[in-house]
Amino acid sequence: MIITTAVAVLALTQGAQNIQSFVQPDLKDATFVARKVKADQRELRKINDSFGNSYRFDTTTIYFKEPFKVRLEASVEDTTVVYVLNGPIQTIKMRSFHQRLDLTGKPGRRQTPLDFGLLTPSLFEGLFQARFVRNDRATGDVVFDLTYPERLDDTSRHRIWIDPQKKYVTKREWYNQSGRQLATFIYENPKNEGGVWMPTRMTVKNVDNRVAGITTYDSIKTNTGLSDSMFQG
């Protein structure tokens, strides 16, 4: 009996230390609308010079599909901006402007489901490495450090807190390549959509612990079969 109990405890402990236990394999694609609630450009600039740009839009429609496909559409006045990331290839289009960049060597600039508090299997298939840190006694969350493989030559990292039952990121700390913390993201108010838990509110704080921006997510749809053609630049 003692041996059986010890084996069971060991299995649970090992499972808690494996990031694959906390991803959402059933999430194939999602569509939702991000709405700006608060944007303090002065505080956002303390994160980095360009971080506040995405907060200049009141609403942004977001599409993503596994693996590594993201599309953002936003309008300001009479101009529509379309951002597409397909694997490492980033395309930005607006009016007569069309920019195409290969971010293979700049993984920190790639937008992924992690930015929205979600973990999918593809994140850990060559992009991120996950190291178990601890079980957070205060929250019950599981804590991991996410880094890039050495071959990608990017030493920036994220520390994430994961709700082990609902399998979404509750908090994320972002550190630059010098090891300095840039921002903290808080993901709240999760909603179950099609069997997938997604946070519906994100608050970002800068290194001074000041709230720099707040965004809510609504009109959430999951696994609708988004076409690959949507993510062609």
Disulfide bonds with the S-S distance in Angstrom:
none
